[in-house]
Amino acid sequence: MPASKQAVTVSYFYDVTRNSYRIISVDGAKVIINSTITPNMTFTKTSQKFGQWADSRANTVFGLGFSSEQQLTKFAEKFQEVKEAAKIAKDKTQEKIETSSNHSQASSVNGTDDEKASHAGPADTHLKSENDKLKIALTQSAANVKKWEIELQTLRESNARLTTALQESAASVEQWRRQFSICRDENDRLRTKIDELEEQCSEINREKEKNTQLKRRIEELEAELREKETELKDLRKQSEIIPQLMSECEYVSEKLEAAERDNQNLEDKVRSLKTDIEESKYRQRHLKVELKSFLEVLDGKIDDLHDFRRGLSKLGTDN
């Protein structure tokens, strides 16, 4: 898991008292990395800008991200250099311990010969004291070795458990990723369907506008029809009032017939327009039913997506 959300300084440190090398990083008052470098460590580049190494003593795998591949390469080279220096320091420490042990044995033998020659002297007393100190140091060193072996075994077992948990977590994350990919594809498909329905809604709006125009045209035709009917009534009145004007009556009759034909044509047009309006209303109702059904499916998918996001949040919290 990330130890820092911002860039921090990572330094190599030489511990004089323990004759060892460390990698240390501090973020304010928080120690992020405190890893002792050993000759057996290996720095691995997992990507162009990320590398990691395992510290068996701390039972931790440390990882570092860099802003460029050059910085990663520079850090890896420095890691190798410090690892060689740690190996040399370890060899020198081992040689020093062996030399001190040999010196202690020589001092002990010399002290015994001197006791045989002359019972004691200042130099012999000093050598005996040094010998006792070295024996105590060796005893403590053996006890520490056993203690470290027990701690190492414990750390190995803990590392094995952590590795198993990490593998299980990785498998779970991969499963969530697959589910997220499926949901994302489904979401894209639904978005495409929404775009298609929006286009259909635009067509519905255009049909509504066309229906409005047809209604206005029908109103105009009805107004013309009323005018024609009024005119027809007037003509009929004139034909009744002036029966003696036969010629005018014939003219009026012809005009009346023409008006009736126009009226019939207008009625045919009105019926045709009403039929078009009924068909447009039917298509509009059908589109509304499809849109309502799709919105219900979309609400269900959105609820599933919310449940999936809550599952992801819960998994992130557990990790």
C-alpha positions as CSV (number, residue, x, y, z in Angstrom):
1,M,0.0,0.0,0.0
2,P,1.3,3.6,-0.6
3,A,3.3,5.0,2.2
4,S,3.4,8.6,1.0
5,K,1.1,10.6,-1.3
6,Q,3.8,13.1,-2.2
7,A,7.4,13.0,-3.4
8,V,9.9,12.4,-0.5
9,T,13.7,12.2,-0.3
10,V,15.4,8.8,-0.1
11,S,18.9,8.6,1.2
12,Y,21.7,6.1,1.7
13,F,23.1,6.2,5.3
14,Y,26.2,4.5,6.8
15,D,25.8,3.4,10.4
16,V,29.3,3.7,12.0
17,T,28.4,2.0,15.2
18,R,27.0,-1.1,13.5
19,N,29.2,-0.9,10.4
20,S,26.2,-1.2,8.1
21,Y,24.4,0.6,5.3
22,R,20.8,1.7,5.4
23,I,18.2,3.2,3.1
24,I,16.2,5.9,5.0
25,S,13.3,8.1,4.0
26,V,11.4,10.5,6.3
27,D,8.1,12.3,5.6
28,G,7.9,15.0,8.3
29,A,8.0,13.1,11.7
30,K,7.0,9.8,10.0
31,V,9.7,7.3,9.1
32,I,8.6,5.7,5.7
33,I,11.7,3.6,4.9
34,N,14.3,2.2,7.3
35,S,15.9,-0.8,5.5
36,T,19.4,-2.3,6.3
37,I,21.2,-3.3,3.1
38,T,22.6,-6.8,3.1
39,P,24.8,-8.5,0.4
40,N,21.9,-10.9,-0.4
41,M,19.4,-8.1,-1.4
42,T,18.4,-7.6,-5.0
43,F,16.9,-4.4,-6.4
44,T,14.3,-5.3,-9.2
45,K,13.0,-2.9,-11.8
46,T,9.3,-3.8,-12.2
47,S,8.6,-1.0,-14.8
48,Q,10.3,1.9,-16.4
49,K,9.7,4.1,-13.4
50,F,9.3,1.7,-10.5
51,G,11.6,-0.6,-8.6
52,Q,11.5,-2.7,-5.4
53,W,13.5,-4.8,-3.0
54,A,12.7,-7.2,-0.2
55,D,14.0,-6.7,3.4
56,S,13.8,-10.1,5.2
57,R,14.8,-8.5,8.5
58,A,11.9,-6.1,8.4
59,N,9.7,-8.7,6.7
60,T,8.7,-6.0,4.2
61,V,8.9,-5.4,0.4
62,F,9.8,-1.8,-0.2
63,G,8.9,-0.1,-3.5
64,L,9.9,3.3,-5.0
65,G,8.4,5.2,-7.9
66,F,10.5,7.7,-9.8
67,S,9.7,10.6,-12.1
68,S,12.0,9.3,-14.9
69,E,13.7,6.2,-16.0
70,Q,17.1,7.9,-15.6
71,Q,16.5,8.5,-11.9
72,L,15.5,4.8,-11.5
73,T,18.7,3.6,-13.2
74,K,20.8,5.9,-11.1
75,F,19.2,4.6,-7.9
76,A,19.7,1.0,-9.0
77,E,23.4,1.6,-9.7
78,K,23.9,3.2,-6.3
79,F,22.0,0.3,-4.7
80,Q,24.4,-2.2,-6.3
81,E,27.4,0.0,-5.2
82,V,26.2,0.1,-1.6
83,K,25.4,-3.6,-1.6
84,E,29.1,-4.3,-2.6
85,A,30.2,-2.0,0.2
86,A,28.0,-3.8,2.7
87,K,29.5,-7.1,1.6
88,I,33.1,-5.7,2.1
89,A,32.1,-4.3,5.5
90,K,30.6,-7.7,6.5
91,D,33.8,-9.5,5.5
92,K,35.9,-7.1,7.4
93,T,33.8,-7.5,10.5
94,Q,34.1,-11.3,10.2
95,E,37.9,-11.1,9.9
96,K,38.0,-8.8,12.9
97,I,36.0,-11.3,15.0
98,E,38.3,-14.1,13.9
99,T,41.4,-12.1,14.6
100,S,40.1,-11.2,18.1
101,S,39.3,-14.8,18.8
102,N,42.8,-15.9,17.8
103,H,44.4,-13.2,19.8
104,S,42.3,-14.2,22.8
105,Q,43.5,-17.8,22.5
106,A,47.1,-16.7,22.2
107,S,46.8,-14.5,25.2
108,S,45.3,-17.3,27.2
109,V,48.2,-19.7,26.4
110,N,50.8,-17.0,27.1
111,G,49.1,-16.3,30.4
112,T,49.4,-20.0,31.4
113,D,53.1,-20.1,30.6
114,D,53.7,-17.0,32.6
115,E,51.9,-18.4,35.6
116,K,54.1,-21.5,35.4
117,A,57.2,-19.2,35.3
118,S,56.2,-16.6,37.7
119,H,52.8,-16.5,39.4
120,A,51.5,-13.2,38.0
121,G,52.4,-9.9,36.4
122,P,50.7,-6.6,35.3
123,A,50.7,-7.6,31.6
124,D,49.4,-11.1,32.4
125,T,46.6,-9.7,34.4
126,H,45.6,-7.4,31.5
127,L,45.6,-10.2,29.0
128,K,43.5,-12.4,31.3
129,S,41.0,-9.5,31.6
130,E,40.8,-9.1,27.8
131,N,40.4,-12.9,27.4
132,D,37.5,-12.9,29.8
133,K,35.8,-10.0,28.0
134,L,36.2,-11.8,24.7
135,K,34.7,-15.0,26.1
136,I,31.7,-13.0,27.3
137,A,31.4,-11.3,23.9
138,L,31.5,-14.7,22.1
139,T,28.9,-16.1,24.5
140,Q,26.6,-13.2,23.8
141,S,27.3,-13.4,20.1
142,A,26.2,-17.1,20.1
143,A,23.1,-16.3,22.0
144,N,22.3,-13.4,19.6
145,V,22.8,-15.8,16.6
146,K,20.3,-18.2,18.0
147,K,17.9,-15.4,18.7
148,W,18.3,-14.0,15.2
149,E,17.8,-17.5,13.7
150,I,14.5,-17.8,15.6
151,E,13.4,-14.3,14.5
152,L,14.4,-15.1,10.9
153,Q,12.3,-18.3,10.9
154,T,9.4,-16.3,12.4
155,L,9.8,-13.6,9.7
156,R,9.9,-16.3,6.9
157,E,6.7,-17.8,8.2
158,S,5.1,-14.4,8.4
159,N,6.4,-13.6,4.9
160,A,4.8,-16.8,3.6
161,R,1.5,-15.8,5.1
162,L,1.7,-12.3,3.7
163,T,2.6,-13.7,0.3
164,T,-0.5,-16.0,0.3
165,A,-2.7,-13.1,1.4
166,L,-1.2,-10.9,-1.3
167,Q,-1.9,-13.5,-4.0
168,E,-5.5,-13.9,-2.7
169,S,-5.9,-10.1,-2.7
170,A,-4.5,-9.9,-6.3
171,A,-7.0,-12.6,-7.5
172,S,-9.9,-10.7,-5.8
173,V,-8.7,-7.4,-7.4
174,E,-8.5,-9.1,-10.8
175,Q,-12.1,-10.4,-10.4
176,W,-13.3,-6.9,-9.5
177,R,-11.5,-5.5,-12.6
178,R,-13.2,-8.0,-14.8
179,Q,-16.6,-7.1,-13.4
180,F,-15.8,-3.4,-13.7
181,S,-14.9,-3.9,-17.4
182,I,-18.2,-5.7,-18.0
183,C,-20.1,-2.9,-16.3
184,R,-18.2,-0.3,-18.2
185,D,-19.1,-2.0,-21.5
186,E,-22.7,-2.3,-20.5
187,N,-22.7,1.4,-19.6
188,D,-21.3,2.3,-23.0
189,R,-24.0,0.2,-24.7
190,L,-26.7,2.0,-22.6
191,R,-25.2,5.4,-23.5
192,T,-25.4,4.4,-27.1
193,K,-29.1,3.4,-26.6
194,I,-29.8,6.7,-24.9
195,D,-28.3,8.6,-27.8
196,E,-30.6,6.6,-30.2
197,L,-33.6,7.4,-28.0
198,E,-32.7,11.0,-27.9
199,E,-32.6,11.0,-31.7
200,Q,-36.0,9.4,-31.7
201,C,-37.2,12.1,-29.3
202,S,-36.0,14.7,-31.7
203,E,-38.0,13.0,-34.4
204,I,-41.0,13.0,-32.1
205,N,-40.6,16.7,-31.6
206,R,-40.4,17.2,-35.3
207,E,-43.6,15.2,-35.7
208,K,-45.3,17.4,-33.1
209,E,-44.3,20.5,-34.9
210,K,-45.6,19.0,-38.1
211,N,-48.9,18.2,-36.4
212,T,-49.1,21.7,-35.1
213,Q,-48.8,23.0,-38.7
214,L,-51.4,20.5,-39.8
215,K,-53.8,21.7,-37.1
216,R,-53.3,25.3,-38.2
217,R,-54.0,24.3,-41.8
218,I,-57.1,22.5,-40.7
219,E,-58.3,25.6,-38.8
220,E,-57.7,27.7,-41.9
221,L,-59.6,25.2,-44.1
222,E,-62.5,25.1,-41.6
223,A,-62.6,28.9,-41.6
224,E,-62.8,28.8,-45.4
225,L,-65.5,26.2,-45.2
226,R,-67.5,28.3,-42.9
227,E,-67.2,31.3,-45.3
228,K,-68.3,29.1,-48.1
229,E,-71.3,27.9,-46.1
230,T,-72.2,31.4,-45.3
231,E,-71.8,32.4,-48.9
232,L,-73.9,29.4,-49.9
233,K,-76.7,30.4,-47.4
234,D,-76.7,33.9,-48.9
235,L,-77.0,32.5,-52.4
236,R,-79.9,30.3,-51.3
237,K,-81.7,33.3,-49.7
238,Q,-81.2,35.3,-52.9
239,S,-82.5,32.4,-55.0
240,E,-85.7,32.3,-52.8
241,I,-86.1,36.1,-52.7
242,I,-85.8,36.6,-56.4
243,P,-87.5,33.7,-58.1
244,Q,-88.2,35.8,-61.1
245,L,-84.6,36.2,-62.0
246,M,-84.1,32.8,-63.6
247,S,-80.9,33.7,-65.3
248,E,-79.5,34.8,-62.0
249,C,-80.8,31.7,-60.3
250,E,-79.0,29.5,-62.9
251,Y,-75.8,31.5,-62.3
252,V,-76.3,31.1,-58.6
253,S,-77.0,27.4,-59.0
254,E,-73.8,26.9,-61.0
255,K,-71.9,28.8,-58.3
256,L,-73.5,26.7,-55.6
257,E,-72.5,23.5,-57.3
258,A,-68.9,24.8,-57.7
259,A,-68.9,25.7,-54.0
260,E,-70.3,22.2,-53.1
261,R,-67.5,20.6,-55.1
262,D,-65.0,22.8,-53.3
263,N,-66.6,21.8,-50.0
264,Q,-66.3,18.1,-50.9
265,N,-62.7,18.6,-51.8
266,L,-62.1,20.4,-48.5
267,E,-63.8,17.7,-46.5
268,D,-61.6,15.1,-48.3
269,K,-58.5,17.1,-47.4
270,V,-59.8,17.3,-43.7
271,R,-60.3,13.6,-43.5
272,S,-56.8,12.9,-44.9
273,L,-55.3,15.4,-42.4
274,K,-57.2,13.7,-39.5
275,T,-55.9,10.3,-40.6
276,D,-52.3,11.7,-40.7
277,I,-52.8,13.1,-37.2
278,E,-54.1,9.8,-35.8
279,E,-51.1,7.9,-37.3
280,S,-48.7,10.5,-35.8
281,K,-50.4,10.2,-32.4
282,Y,-50.1,6.3,-32.6
283,R,-46.3,6.5,-33.4
284,Q,-45.9,9.0,-30.5
285,R,-47.6,6.7,-28.0
286,H,-45.5,3.8,-29.2
287,L,-42.2,5.7,-28.8
288,K,-43.3,6.8,-25.3
289,V,-43.9,3.2,-24.3
290,E,-40.4,2.2,-25.6
291,L,-38.8,5.1,-23.8
292,K,-40.5,4.3,-20.5
293,S,-39.3,0.6,-20.8
294,F,-35.8,1.7,-21.5
295,L,-35.7,4.1,-18.6
296,E,-36.8,1.3,-16.2
297,V,-33.9,-0.9,-17.5
298,L,-31.5,2.1,-17.1
299,D,-32.6,2.7,-13.5
300,G,-31.9,-1.0,-12.7
301,K,-28.4,-0.8,-14.3
302,I,-27.6,2.4,-12.4
303,D,-28.6,0.7,-9.1
304,D,-26.3,-2.2,-10.0
305,L,-23.5,0.2,-10.8
306,H,-23.9,1.9,-7.4
307,D,-23.8,-1.5,-5.7
308,F,-20.6,-2.3,-7.6
309,R,-19.0,1.0,-6.6
310,R,-19.8,0.4,-2.9
311,G,-18.2,-3.0,-3.3
312,L,-15.1,-1.4,-4.7
313,S,-15.0,1.1,-1.9
314,K,-15.4,-1.7,0.7
315,L,-12.5,-3.6,-0.9
316,G,-10.3,-0.5,-0.9
317,T,-11.1,0.0,2.8
318,D,-10.3,-3.6,3.6
319,N,-6.9,-3.4,1.8
